Amino acid sequence: MQRANEAYAAQDLFYLLKLQIQIEQNRGGSSKSLSAEQMKFYQLALDVQSQKLDDQIEEIIQLLSWNKKAHTSKVKITNLYKQVDADTSALKQQLKGEKERLKYMKKLKGLEMLMENGAL
């Protein structure tokens, strides 16, 4: 009962449907004992829940797209690792360049050279 309350509070419609089917089966019915109206309601509710989850996934993917070359279209989950690898590689390159600049900044002549070239 506690899990059902948690699922209801979290609007976990898939779990609630599964629970309802189990209850119907325990009463001696079959999984076909749900009415067409109940099935239609659950289908619509699950479609809404699925859309919300897709939106959350898209939002997470967009938050992970740090690189300026990130895709502006919808990214597939299968391509997410490639995107993270590309972003990581770009950040490593940027970090490498910053380390080189710091090496020159430690030396007075290097600092003067960077200032003359407008790098600082």
MOPAC internal coordinates of N, CA, C and O (Angstrom, degrees):
PM7 1SCF
backbone

  N    0.0000 0     0.00 0     0.00 0    0    0    0
  C    1.4416 1     0.00 0     0.00 0    1    0    0
  C    1.5311 1   110.75 1     0.00 0    2    1    0
  O    1.2310 1   120.86 1   141.11 1    3    2    1
  N    1.3444 1   115.97 1   -38.89 1    3    2    1
  C    1.4657 1   119.80 1   179.60 1    5    3    2
  C    1.5275 1   110.26 1   -62.85 1    6    5    3
  O    1.2310 1   120.57 1   137.33 1    7    6    5
  N    1.3292 1   116.52 1   -42.67 1    7    6    5
  C    1.4710 1   120.74 1   179.58 1    9    7    6
  C    1.5260 1   110.36 1   -63.43 1   10    9    7
  O    1.2310 1   120.33 1   142.53 1   11   10    9
  N    1.3301 1   116.98 1   -37.47 1   11   10    9
  C    1.4658 1   120.64 1   177.92 1   13   11   10
  C    1.5266 1   110.11 1   -64.84 1   14   13   11
  O    1.2310 1   120.38 1   138.55 1   15   14   13
  N    1.3281 1   116.88 1   -41.45 1   15   14   13
  C    1.4682 1   120.46 1   177.55 1   17   15   14
  C    1.5236 1   111.13 1   -64.04 1   18   17   15
  O    1.2310 1   120.52 1   139.01 1   19   18   17
  N    1.3414 1   116.61 1   -40.99 1   19   18   17
  C    1.4633 1   120.71 1   178.06 1   21   19   18
  C    1.5281 1   110.47 1   -63.97 1   22   21   19
  O    1.2310 1   120.73 1   137.52 1   23   22   21
  N    1.3320 1   116.21 1   -42.48 1   23   22   21
  C    1.4668 1   120.57 1   179.46 1   25   23   22
  C    1.5250 1   110.42 1   -64.49 1   26   25   23
  O    1.2310 1   120.74 1   139.86 1   27   26   25
  N    1.3269 1   116.20 1   -40.14 1   27   26   25
  C    1.4612 1   120.07 1   178.50 1   29   27   26
  C    1.5265 1   110.57 1   -64.61 1   30   29   27
  O    1.2310 1   120.60 1   135.96 1   31   30   29
  N    1.3322 1   116.46 1   -44.04 1   31   30   29
  C    1.4633 1   120.56 1   179.88 1   33   31   30
  C    1.5254 1   111.13 1   -63.91 1   34   33   31
  O    1.2310 1   120.54 1   143.16 1   35   34   33
  N    1.3366 1   116.57 1   -36.84 1   35   34   33
  C    1.4637 1   121.30 1  -179.67 1   37   35   34
  C    1.5240 1   112.02 1   -86.43 1   38   37   35
  O    1.2310 1   120.52 1   179.62 1   39   38   37
  N    1.3081 1   116.61 1    -0.38 1   39   38   37
  C    1.4686 1   123.33 1  -176.90 1   41   39   38
  C    1.5253 1   111.30 1    55.01 1   42   41   39
  O    1.2310 1   121.05 1  -137.61 1   43   42   41
  N    1.3254 1   115.59 1    42.39 1   43   42   41
  C    1.4642 1   122.23 1   176.79 1   45   43   42
  C    1.5250 1   107.70 1   -83.78 1   46   45   43
  O    1.2310 1   121.31 1   -98.75 1   47   46   45
  N    1.3195 1   115.10 1    81.25 1   47   46   45
  C    1.4576 1   120.82 1  -173.15 1   49   47   46
  C    1.5206 1   112.66 1   -66.44 1   50   49   47
  O    1.2310 1   120.46 1   147.63 1   51   50   49
  N    1.3118 1   116.73 1   -32.37 1   51   50   49
  C    1.4639 1   119.61 1   179.26 1   53   51   50
  C    1.5226 1   109.95 1   -62.61 1   54   53   51
  O    1.2310 1   120.32 1   134.89 1   55   54   53
  N    1.3315 1   117.00 1   -45.11 1   55   54   53
  C    1.4648 1   120.22 1   179.79 1   57   55   54
  C    1.5294 1   110.17 1   -65.81 1   58   57   55
  O    1.2310 1   119.91 1   139.44 1   59   58   57
  N    1.3307 1   117.77 1   -40.56 1   59   58   57
  C    1.4603 1   120.80 1   179.32 1   61   59   58
  C    1.5267 1   111.46 1   -63.36 1   62   61   59
  O    1.2310 1   120.21 1   140.43 1   63   62   61
  N    1.3222 1   117.21 1   -39.57 1   63   62   61
  C    1.4611 1   120.63 1   176.77 1   65   63   62
  C    1.5197 1   110.02 1   -63.99 1   66   65   63
  O    1.2310 1   120.74 1   134.59 1   67   66   65
  N    1.3268 1   116.18 1   -45.41 1   67   66   65
  C    1.4621 1   121.02 1   178.81 1   69   67   66
  C    1.5313 1   110.38 1   -59.25 1   70   69   67
  O    1.2310 1   120.56 1   137.88 1   71   70   69
  N    1.3110 1   116.53 1   -42.12 1   71   70   69
  C    1.4577 1   121.87 1   179.19 1   73   71   70
  C    1.5253 1   111.07 1   -64.96 1   74   73   71
  O    1.2310 1   120.40 1   138.05 1   75   74   73
  N    1.3107 1   116.84 1   -41.95 1   75   74   73
  C    1.4611 1   120.53 1   179.50 1   77   75   74
  C    1.5259 1   110.61 1   -64.38 1   78   77   75
  O    1.2310 1   120.13 1   139.10 1   79   78   77
  N    1.3139 1   117.36 1   -40.90 1   79   78   77
  C    1.4662 1   120.63 1   178.10 1   81   79   78
  C    1.5226 1   110.07 1   -64.02 1   82   81   79
  O    1.2310 1   119.98 1   138.65 1   83   82   81
  N    1.3336 1   117.64 1   -41.35 1   83   82   81
  C    1.4692 1   120.95 1   177.36 1   85   83   82
  C    1.5207 1   111.06 1   -60.84 1   86   85   83
  O    1.2310 1   120.56 1   136.88 1   87   86   85
  N    1.3183 1   116.54 1   -43.12 1   87   86   85
  C    1.4698 1   120.57 1   179.44 1   89   87   86
  C    1.5198 1   110.17 1   -62.08 1   90   89   87
  O    1.2310 1   120.48 1   135.93 1   91   90   89
  N    1.3301 1   116.69 1   -44.07 1   91   90   89
  C    1.4649 1   120.81 1   178.88 1   93   91   90
  C    1.5265 1   110.76 1   -62.27 1   94   93   91
  O    1.2310 1   120.26 1   139.64 1   95   94   93
  N    1.3309 1   117.11 1   -40.36 1   95   94   93
  C    1.4603 1   120.36 1   179.32 1   97   95   94
  C    1.5214 1   110.94 1   -67.47 1   98   97   95
  O    1.2310 1   120.06 1   142.05 1   99   98   97
  N    1.3364 1   117.50 1   -37.95 1   99   98   97
  C    1.4609 1   121.08 1   178.61 1  101   99   98
  C    1.5206 1   111.79 1   -66.85 1  102  101   99
  O    1.2310 1   120.25 1   153.33 1  103  102  101
  N    1.3050 1   117.13 1   -26.67 1  103  102  101
  C    1.4684 1   121.76 1   177.39 1  105  103  102
  C    1.5244 1   111.27 1   -78.35 1  106  105  103
  O    1.2310 1   120.64 1   175.65 1  107  106  105
  N    1.3131 1   116.39 1    -4.35 1  107  106  105
  C    1.4566 1   119.28 1   178.70 1  109  107  106
  C    1.5073 1   113.43 1   102.17 1  110  109  107
  O    1.2310 1   120.29 1   178.55 1  111  110  109
  N    1.3035 1   117.05 1    -1.45 1  111  110  109
  C    1.4558 1   120.69 1   178.25 1  113  111  110
  C    1.5095 1   110.31 1   -84.08 1  114  113  111
  O    1.2310 1   120.72 1     8.99 1  115  114  113
  N    1.2891 1   116.24 1  -171.01 1  115  114  113
  C    1.4597 1   120.97 1   175.99 1  117  115  114
  C    1.5150 1   108.25 1  -119.71 1  118  117  115
  O    1.2310 1   121.10 1    -5.17 1  119  118  117
  N    1.3170 1   115.50 1   174.83 1  119  118  117
  C    1.4636 1   118.90 1   179.58 1  121  119  118
  C    1.5240 1   111.20 1   -66.52 1  122  121  119
  O    1.2310 1   120.75 1   165.61 1  123  122  121
  N    1.3337 1   116.17 1   -14.39 1  123  122  121
  C    1.4627 1   120.11 1   178.41 1  125  123  122
  C    1.5280 1   111.54 1   -84.91 1  126  125  123
  O    1.2310 1   120.20 1  -178.36 1  127  126  125
  N    1.3393 1   117.22 1     1.64 1  127  126  125
  C    1.4538 1   120.12 1  -176.45 1  129  127  126
  C    1.5310 1   112.82 1   -76.59 1  130  129  127
  O    1.2310 1   119.79 1   171.03 1  131  130  129
  N    1.3233 1   118.01 1    -8.97 1  131  130  129
  C    1.4581 1   119.63 1   174.87 1  133  131  130
  C    1.5221 1   108.85 1   -72.95 1  134  133  131
  O    1.2310 1   121.05 1   -42.33 1  135  134  133
  N    1.3036 1   115.60 1   137.67 1  135  134  133
  C    1.4623 1   119.14 1  -178.62 1  137  135  134
  C    1.5267 1   110.40 1   -71.95 1  138  137  135
  O    1.2310 1   121.50 1   -18.80 1  139  138  137
  N    1.3052 1   114.73 1   161.20 1  139  138  137
  C    1.4625 1   120.23 1   178.62 1  141  139  138
  C    1.5290 1   110.04 1   -61.68 1  142  141  139
  O    1.2310 1   121.09 1   144.76 1  143  142  141
  N    1.3273 1   115.51 1   -35.24 1  143  142  141
  C    1.4654 1   119.86 1   179.12 1  145  143  142
  C    1.5292 1   110.89 1   -66.01 1  146  145  143
  O    1.2310 1   120.25 1   138.73 1  147  146  145
  N    1.3450 1   117.13 1   -41.27 1  147  146  145
  C    1.4610 1   120.65 1   177.32 1  149  147  146
  C    1.5275 1   110.48 1   -63.69 1  150  149  147
  O    1.2310 1   120.84 1   136.73 1  151  150  149
  N    1.3166 1   116.00 1   -43.27 1  151  150  149
  C    1.4647 1   120.11 1  -179.83 1  153  151  150
  C    1.5262 1   110.71 1   -63.52 1  154  153  151
  O    1.2310 1   120.69 1   139.57 1  155  154  153
  N    1.3312 1   116.29 1   -40.43 1  155  154  153
  C    1.4624 1   120.16 1   179.28 1  157  155  154
  C    1.5336 1   110.13 1   -64.06 1  158  157  155
  O    1.2310 1   120.57 1   137.08 1  159  158  157
  N    1.3425 1   116.51 1   -42.92 1  159  158  157
  C    1.4601 1   120.76 1   177.76 1  161  159  158
  C    1.5222 1   110.55 1   -59.91 1  162  161  159
  O    1.2310 1   120.65 1   132.01 1  163  162  161
  N    1.3419 1   116.37 1   -47.99 1  163  162  161
  C    1.4616 1   119.49 1  -179.11 1  165  163  162
  C    1.5249 1   111.40 1   -64.70 1  166  165  163
  O    1.2310 1   120.22 1   142.86 1  167  166  165
  N    1.3286 1   117.18 1   -37.14 1  167  166  165
  C    1.4619 1   120.06 1   178.72 1  169  167  166
  C    1.5262 1   110.64 1   -62.25 1  170  169  167
  O    1.2310 1   120.66 1   134.04 1  171  170  169
  N    1.3199 1   116.34 1   -45.96 1  171  170  169
  C    1.4662 1   120.26 1   178.74 1  173  171  170
  C    1.5266 1   111.24 1   -64.39 1  174  173  171
  O    1.2310 1   120.86 1   136.32 1  175  174  173
  N    1.3256 1   115.95 1   -43.68 1  175  174  173
  C    1.4633 1   119.93 1  -179.61 1  177  175  174
  C    1.5252 1   111.13 1   -64.83 1  178  177  175
  O    1.2310 1   120.32 1   139.19 1  179  178  177
  N    1.3272 1   116.99 1   -40.81 1  179  178  177
  C    1.4612 1   120.56 1   178.76 1  181  179  178
  C    1.5267 1   111.34 1   -67.90 1  182  181  179
  O    1.2310 1   120.24 1   145.49 1  183  182  181
  N    1.3261 1   117.14 1   -34.51 1  183  182  181
  C    1.4648 1   120.12 1   175.74 1  185  183  182
  C    1.5296 1   110.84 1   -62.84 1  186  185  183
  O    1.2310 1   120.60 1   137.32 1  187  186  185
  N    1.3233 1   116.46 1   -42.68 1  187  186  185
  C    1.4665 1   120.75 1   178.03 1  189  187  186
  C    1.5245 1   110.06 1   -64.15 1  190  189  187
  O    1.2310 1   120.71 1   135.49 1  191  190  189
  N    1.3462 1   116.25 1   -44.51 1  191  190  189
  C    1.4629 1   120.29 1   179.33 1  193  191  190
  C    1.5269 1   110.50 1   -63.36 1  194  193  191
  O    1.2310 1   120.32 1   140.03 1  195  194  193
  N    1.3183 1   116.99 1   -39.97 1  195  194  193
  C    1.4631 1   121.15 1   178.78 1  197  195  194
  C    1.5265 1   110.79 1   -62.88 1  198  197  195
  O    1.2310 1   120.25 1   138.13 1  199  198  197
  N    1.3211 1   117.14 1   -41.87 1  199  198  197
  C    1.4642 1   121.12 1   178.77 1  201  199  198
  C    1.5237 1   110.96 1   -64.01 1  202  201  199
  O    1.2310 1   120.57 1   139.37 1  203  202  201
  N    1.3373 1   116.52 1   -40.63 1  203  202  201
  C    1.4675 1   120.06 1   178.02 1  205  203  202
  C    1.5254 1   110.45 1   -62.76 1  206  205  203
  O    1.2310 1   120.57 1   138.08 1  207  206  205
  N    1.3306 1   116.51 1   -41.92 1  207  206  205
  C    1.4621 1   120.11 1   179.05 1  209  207  206
  C    1.5242 1   110.93 1   -65.62 1  210  209  207
  O    1.2310 1   120.25 1   139.39 1  211  210  209
  N    1.3323 1   117.12 1   -40.61 1  211  210  209
  C    1.4661 1   120.36 1   176.44 1  213  211  210
  C    1.5295 1   110.81 1   -60.35 1  214  213  211
  O    1.2310 1   120.68 1   138.39 1  215  214  213
  N    1.3291 1   116.30 1   -41.61 1  215  214  213
  C    1.4648 1   120.46 1   178.46 1  217  215  214
  C    1.5279 1   111.31 1   -64.01 1  218  217  215
  O    1.2310 1   120.68 1   139.62 1  219  218  217
  N    1.3370 1   116.31 1   -40.38 1  219  218  217
  C    1.4643 1   119.85 1   178.44 1  221  219  218
  C    1.5229 1   110.84 1   -65.12 1  222  221  219
  O    1.2310 1   120.42 1   138.78 1  223  222  221
  N    1.3313 1   116.80 1   -41.22 1  223  222  221
  C    1.4643 1   121.09 1   178.27 1  225  223  222
  C    1.5245 1   109.72 1   -62.29 1  226  225  223
  O    1.2310 1   120.33 1   134.83 1  227  226  225
  N    1.3170 1   116.98 1   -45.17 1  227  226  225
  C    1.4665 1   121.52 1   179.45 1  229  227  226
  C    1.5249 1   110.99 1   -61.39 1  230  229  227
  O    1.2310 1   120.62 1   138.81 1  231  230  229
  N    1.3326 1   116.42 1   -41.19 1  231  230  229
  C    1.4637 1   120.56 1   178.78 1  233  231  230
  C    1.5301 1   110.81 1   -63.22 1  234  233  231
  O    1.2310 1   120.36 1   137.71 1  235  234  233
  N    1.3195 1   116.91 1   -42.29 1  235  234  233
  C    1.4673 1   121.11 1   178.66 1  237  235  234
  C    1.5186 1   110.22 1   -64.29 1  238  237  235
  O    1.2310 1   120.50 1   136.66 1  239  238  237
  N    1.3204 1   116.64 1   -43.34 1  239  238  237
  C    1.4666 1   120.77 1   179.73 1  241  239  238
  C    1.5245 1   110.12 1   -61.68 1  242  241  239
  O    1.2310 1   120.41 1   137.11 1  243  242  241
  N    1.3294 1   116.82 1   -42.89 1  243  242  241
  C    1.4619 1   119.91 1   179.94 1  245  243  242
  C    1.5254 1   111.30 1   -65.00 1  246  245  243
  O    1.2310 1   120.43 1   145.30 1  247  246  245
  N    1.3213 1   116.78 1   -34.70 1  247  246  245
  C    1.4640 1   119.79 1   177.35 1  249  247  246
  C    1.5216 1   111.36 1   -67.23 1  250  249  247
  O    1.2310 1   120.16 1   151.71 1  251  250  249
  N    1.3271 1   117.29 1   -28.29 1  251  250  249
  C    1.4578 1   121.47 1  -179.37 1  253  251  250
  C    1.5267 1   112.60 1   -85.32 1  254  253  251
  O    1.2310 1   119.87 1   168.48 1  255  254  253
  N    1.3107 1   117.85 1   -11.52 1  255  254  253
  C    1.4604 1   121.42 1  -177.81 1  257  255  254
  C    1.5216 1   109.69 1   -85.59 1  258  257  255
  O    1.2310 1   120.70 1   -95.49 1  259  258  257
  N    1.3396 1   116.27 1    84.51 1  259  258  257
  C    1.4550 1   121.59 1  -177.12 1  261  259  258
  C    1.5199 1   112.10 1   -86.01 1  262  261  259
  O    1.2310 1   120.37 1   151.94 1  263  262  261
  N    1.2838 1   116.89 1   -28.06 1  263  262  261
  C    1.4536 1   122.44 1  -175.09 1  265  263  262
  C    1.5267 1   109.90 1   -70.58 1  266  265  263
  O    1.2310 1   120.38 1   -36.33 1  267  266  265
  N    1.3244 1   116.87 1   143.67 1  267  266  265
  C    1.4653 1   120.53 1   178.47 1  269  267  266
  C    1.5229 1   111.53 1   -66.72 1  270  269  267
  O    1.2310 1   120.38 1   159.52 1  271  270  269
  N    1.3248 1   116.88 1   -20.48 1  271  270  269
  C    1.4581 1   121.26 1  -179.69 1  273  271  270
  C    1.5258 1   111.80 1   -85.65 1  274  273  271
  O    1.2310 1   119.93 1  -169.52 1  275  274  273
  N    1.3097 1   117.74 1    10.48 1  275  274  273
  C    1.4659 1   121.65 1  -176.57 1  277  275  274
  C    1.5270 1   109.93 1   -60.81 1  278  277  275
  O    1.2310 1   121.42 1   -31.44 1  279  278  277
  N    1.3023 1   114.88 1   148.56 1  279  278  277
  C    1.4587 1   120.81 1   179.50 1  281  279  278
  C    1.5231 1   109.45 1   -70.49 1  282  281  279
  O    1.2310 1   121.02 1   -41.67 1  283  282  281
  N    1.3173 1   115.65 1   138.33 1  283  282  281
  C    1.4549 1   119.01 1   177.16 1  285  283  282
  C    1.5210 1   110.47 1   -90.30 1  286  285  283
  O    1.2310 1   120.14 1   163.57 1  287  286  285
  N    1.3221 1   117.34 1   -16.43 1  287  286  285
  C    1.4550 1   119.88 1   176.72 1  289  287  286
  C    1.5205 1   109.33 1   -84.79 1  290  289  287
  O    1.2310 1   121.16 1    -5.45 1  291  290  289
  N    1.3186 1   115.39 1   174.55 1  291  290  289
  C    1.4626 1   120.49 1  -177.94 1  293  291  290
  C    1.5230 1   109.88 1   -65.58 1  294  293  291
  O    1.2310 1   120.96 1   -52.61 1  295  294  293
  N    1.3237 1   115.77 1   127.39 1  295  294  293
  C    1.4624 1   122.14 1  -178.15 1  297  295  294
  C    1.5184 1   108.46 1   -92.12 1  298  297  295
  O    1.2310 1   120.73 1   -44.16 1  299  298  297
  N    1.3168 1   116.20 1   135.84 1  299  298  297
  C    1.4580 1   120.46 1   177.22 1  301  299  298
  C    1.5232 1   109.18 1   -81.47 1  302  301  299
  O    1.2310 1   121.23 1   -29.45 1  303  302  301
  N    1.3076 1   115.26 1   150.55 1  303  302  301
  C    1.4637 1   120.88 1   179.57 1  305  303  302
  C    1.5212 1   110.18 1   -58.05 1  306  305  303
  O    1.2310 1   120.18 1   142.68 1  307  306  305
  N    1.3237 1   117.26 1   -37.32 1  307  306  305
  C    1.4677 1   120.33 1  -178.51 1  309  307  306
  C    1.5196 1   111.98 1   -63.51 1  310  309  307
  O    1.2310 1   120.27 1   153.67 1  311  310  309
  N    1.3265 1   117.09 1   -26.33 1  311  310  309
  C    1.4666 1   120.73 1   179.45 1  313  311  310
  C    1.5245 1   112.75 1   -91.79 1  314  313  311
  O    1.2310 1   120.41 1   177.33 1  315  314  313
  N    1.3291 1   116.83 1    -2.67 1  315  314  313
  C    1.4562 1   120.36 1  -176.66 1  317  315  314
  C    1.5227 1   111.84 1   -61.61 1  318  317  315
  O    1.2310 1   120.05 1   136.16 1  319  318  317
  N    1.3358 1   117.51 1   -43.84 1  319  318  317
  C    1.4642 1   119.94 1  -179.85 1  321  319  318
  C    1.5256 1   111.05 1   -62.57 1  322  321  319
  O    1.2310 1   120.22 1   141.38 1  323  322  321
  N    1.3204 1   117.18 1   -38.62 1  323  322  321
  C    1.4635 1   120.20 1   177.63 1  325  323  322
  C    1.5285 1   110.07 1   -62.47 1  326  325  323
  O    1.2310 1   120.55 1   139.00 1  327  326  325
  N    1.3278 1   116.55 1   -41.00 1  327  326  325
  C    1.4622 1   121.12 1  -179.95 1  329  327  326
  C    1.5214 1   110.58 1   -64.78 1  330  329  327
  O    1.2310 1   120.52 1   135.63 1  331  330  329
  N    1.3309 1   116.62 1   -44.37 1  331  330  329
  C    1.4691 1   120.45 1   179.46 1  333  331  330
  C    1.5236 1   109.92 1   -63.42 1  334  333  331
  O    1.2310 1   120.28 1   138.04 1  335  334  333
  N    1.3454 1   117.06 1   -41.96 1  335  334  333
  C    1.4660 1   120.28 1   177.87 1  337  335  334
  C    1.5265 1   111.33 1   -61.51 1  338  337  335
  O    1.2310 1   120.48 1   137.11 1  339  338  337
  N    1.3281 1   116.68 1   -42.89 1  339  338  337
  C    1.4677 1   120.29 1   179.33 1  341  339  338
  C    1.5308 1   110.50 1   -64.33 1  342  341  339
  O    1.2310 1   120.65 1   136.94 1  343  342  341
  N    1.3294 1   116.36 1   -43.06 1  343  342  341
  C    1.4659 1   119.98 1   178.50 1  345  343  342
  C    1.5212 1   111.02 1   -63.34 1  346  345  343
  O    1.2310 1   120.52 1   137.89 1  347  346  345
  N    1.3330 1   116.62 1   -42.11 1  347  346  345
  C    1.4649 1   121.06 1   179.35 1  349  347  346
  C    1.5211 1   110.64 1   -63.11 1  350  349  347
  O    1.2310 1   120.66 1   137.06 1  351  350  349
  N    1.3231 1   116.35 1   -42.94 1  351  350  349
  C    1.4573 1   120.87 1   179.18 1  353  351  350
  C    1.5295 1   110.83 1   -61.91 1  354  353  351
  O    1.2310 1   120.62 1   136.38 1  355  354  353
  N    1.3225 1   116.42 1   -43.62 1  355  354  353
  C    1.4643 1   120.36 1   179.18 1  357  355  354
  C    1.5304 1   110.98 1   -63.37 1  358  357  355
  O    1.2310 1   120.60 1   139.07 1  359  358  357
  N    1.3190 1   116.47 1   -40.93 1  359  358  357
  C    1.4669 1   119.66 1   178.36 1  361  359  358
  C    1.5219 1   111.57 1   -66.42 1  362  361  359
  O    1.2310 1   120.21 1   142.36 1  363  362  361
  N    1.3369 1   117.20 1   -37.64 1  363  362  361
  C    1.4657 1   120.58 1   177.77 1  365  363  362
  C    1.5258 1   110.54 1   -64.12 1  366  365  363
  O    1.2310 1   120.27 1   139.07 1  367  366  365
  N    1.3293 1   117.09 1   -40.93 1  367  366  365
  C    1.4662 1   120.99 1   177.93 1  369  367  366
  C    1.5240 1   110.43 1   -62.97 1  370  369  367
  O    1.2310 1   120.93 1   136.53 1  371  370  369
  N    1.3143 1   115.83 1   -43.47 1  371  370  369
  C    1.4624 1   120.28 1   179.50 1  373  371  370
  C    1.5255 1   110.12 1   -63.72 1  374  373  371
  O    1.2310 1   120.23 1   137.76 1  375  374  373
  N    1.3205 1   117.16 1   -42.24 1  375  374  373
  C    1.4626 1   121.63 1   178.60 1  377  375  374
  C    1.5246 1   111.22 1   -63.52 1  378  377  375
  O    1.2310 1   120.67 1   140.55 1  379  378  377
  N    1.3313 1   116.32 1   -39.45 1  379  378  377
  C    1.4655 1   121.03 1   178.57 1  381  379  378
  C    1.5333 1   110.11 1   -61.71 1  382  381  379
  O    1.2310 1   120.44 1   136.23 1  383  382  381
  N    1.3122 1   116.77 1   -43.77 1  383  382  381
  C    1.4641 1   121.11 1   178.06 1  385  383  382
  C    1.5198 1   112.08 1   -63.27 1  386  385  383
  O    1.2310 1   120.75 1   139.25 1  387  386  385
  N    1.3271 1   116.17 1   -40.75 1  387  386  385
  C    1.4679 1   119.80 1   178.73 1  389  387  386
  C    1.5239 1   111.19 1   -66.03 1  390  389  387
  O    1.2310 1   120.13 1   142.98 1  391  390  389
  N    1.3239 1   117.36 1   -37.02 1  391  390  389
  C    1.4702 1   120.61 1   177.16 1  393  391  390
  C    1.5275 1   110.57 1   -63.51 1  394  393  391
  O    1.2310 1   120.49 1   139.77 1  395  394  393
  N    1.3333 1   116.68 1   -40.23 1  395  394  393
  C    1.4656 1   120.38 1   177.67 1  397  395  394
  C    1.5254 1   110.56 1   -62.35 1  398  397  395
  O    1.2310 1   120.67 1   136.15 1  399  398  397
  N    1.3257 1   116.32 1   -43.85 1  399  398  397
  C    1.4678 1   119.70 1   178.25 1  401  399  398
  C    1.5172 1   110.99 1   -61.41 1  402  401  399
  O    1.2310 1   120.52 1   140.12 1  403  402  401
  N    1.3329 1   116.60 1   -39.88 1  403  402  401
  C    1.4691 1   119.92 1   179.30 1  405  403  402
  C    1.5230 1   111.78 1   -64.20 1  406  405  403
  O    1.2310 1   120.73 1   144.56 1  407  406  405
  N    1.3454 1   116.21 1   -35.44 1  407  406  405
  C    1.4689 1   119.42 1   177.39 1  409  407  406
  C    1.5247 1   109.88 1   -59.44 1  410  409  407
  O    1.2310 1   120.85 1   134.61 1  411  410  409
  N    1.3358 1   115.98 1   -45.39 1  411  410  409
  C    1.4588 1   120.37 1  -179.50 1  413  411  410
  C    1.5252 1   111.53 1   -69.26 1  414  413  411
  O    1.2310 1   120.72 1   146.46 1  415  414  413
  N    1.3245 1   116.22 1   -33.54 1  415  414  413
  C    1.4594 1   119.54 1  -178.46 1  417  415  414
  C    1.5240 1   111.69 1   -69.37 1  418  417  415
  O    1.2310 1   120.19 1   156.75 1  419  418  417
  N    1.3214 1   117.24 1   -23.25 1  419  418  417
  C    1.4648 1   120.63 1   178.80 1  421  419  418
  C    1.5262 1   111.06 1   -69.68 1  422  421  419
  O    1.2310 1   120.93 1   152.34 1  423  422  421
  N    1.3076 1   115.84 1   -27.66 1  423  422  421
  C    1.4649 1   120.96 1  -179.99 1  425  423  422
  C    1.5264 1   108.49 1   -97.79 1  426  425  423
  O    1.2310 1   120.45 1   -41.75 1  427  426  425
  N    1.2961 1   116.74 1   138.25 1  427  426  425
  C    1.4567 1   121.62 1  -178.37 1  429  427  426
  C    1.5231 1   111.36 1   -61.39 1  430  429  427
  O    1.2310 1   120.04 1   135.40 1  431  430  429
  N    1.3373 1   117.53 1   -44.60 1  431  430  429
  C    1.4688 1   120.33 1  -179.40 1  433  431  430
  C    1.5290 1   110.19 1   -65.42 1  434  433  431
  O    1.2310 1   120.63 1   141.51 1  435  434  433
  N    1.3222 1   116.41 1   -38.49 1  435  434  433
  C    1.4675 1   119.91 1   177.68 1  437  435  434
  C    1.5114 1   111.70 1   -64.26 1  438  437  435
  O    1.2310 1   120.36 1   140.21 1  439  438  437
  N    1.3083 1   116.91 1   -39.79 1  439  438  437
  C    1.4576 1   122.03 1   177.93 1  441  439  438
  C    1.5238 1   110.28 1   -64.27 1  442  441  439
  O    1.2310 1   120.63 1   137.07 1  443  442  441
  N    1.3268 1   116.40 1   -42.93 1  443  442  441
  C    1.4670 1   120.35 1   177.44 1  445  443  442
  C    1.5221 1   110.48 1   -61.57 1  446  445  443
  O    1.2310 1   120.49 1   137.91 1  447  446  445
  N    1.3440 1   116.67 1   -42.09 1  447  446  445
  C    1.4584 1   120.97 1  -179.52 1  449  447  446
  C    1.5319 1   110.56 1   -63.21 1  450  449  447
  O    1.2310 1   120.21 1   136.23 1  451  450  449
  N    1.3275 1   117.20 1   -43.77 1  451  450  449
  C    1.4620 1   120.43 1   179.11 1  453  451  450
  C    1.5252 1   111.22 1   -63.66 1  454  453  451
  O    1.2310 1   120.35 1   141.58 1  455  454  453
  N    1.3161 1   116.95 1   -38.42 1  455  454  453
  C    1.4633 1   120.51 1   179.59 1  457  455  454
  C    1.5221 1   111.10 1   -68.84 1  458  457  455
  O    1.2310 1   120.31 1   141.61 1  459  458  457
  N    1.3279 1   117.01 1   -38.39 1  459  458  457
  C    1.4636 1   120.85 1   178.82 1  461  459  458
  C    1.5242 1   111.15 1   -65.51 1  462  461  459
  O    1.2310 1   120.29 1   142.79 1  463  462  461
  N    1.3093 1   117.05 1   -37.21 1  463  462  461
  C    1.4644 1   121.19 1  -178.57 1  465  463  462
  C    1.5271 1   112.71 1   -84.59 1  466  465  463
  O    1.2310 1   120.39 1  -179.88 1  467  466  465
  N    1.3119 1   116.85 1     0.12 1  467  466  465
  C    1.4672 1   120.07 1   177.94 1  469  467  466
  C    1.5141 1   113.78 1    74.40 1  470  469  467
  O    1.2310 1   120.05 1  -160.44 1  471  470  469
  N    1.3239 1   117.50 1    19.56 1  471  470  469
  C    1.4569 1   120.28 1   179.91 1  473  471  470
  C    1.5218 1   111.60 1   -78.43 1  474  473  471
  O    1.2310 1   120.53 1   166.14 1  475  474  473
  N    1.3223 1   116.60 1   -13.86 1  475  474  473
  C    1.4737 1   120.62 1   178.86 1  477  475  474
  C    1.5010 1   110.55 1  -115.95 1  478  477  475
  O    1.2310 1   120.10 1   180.00 1  479  478  477

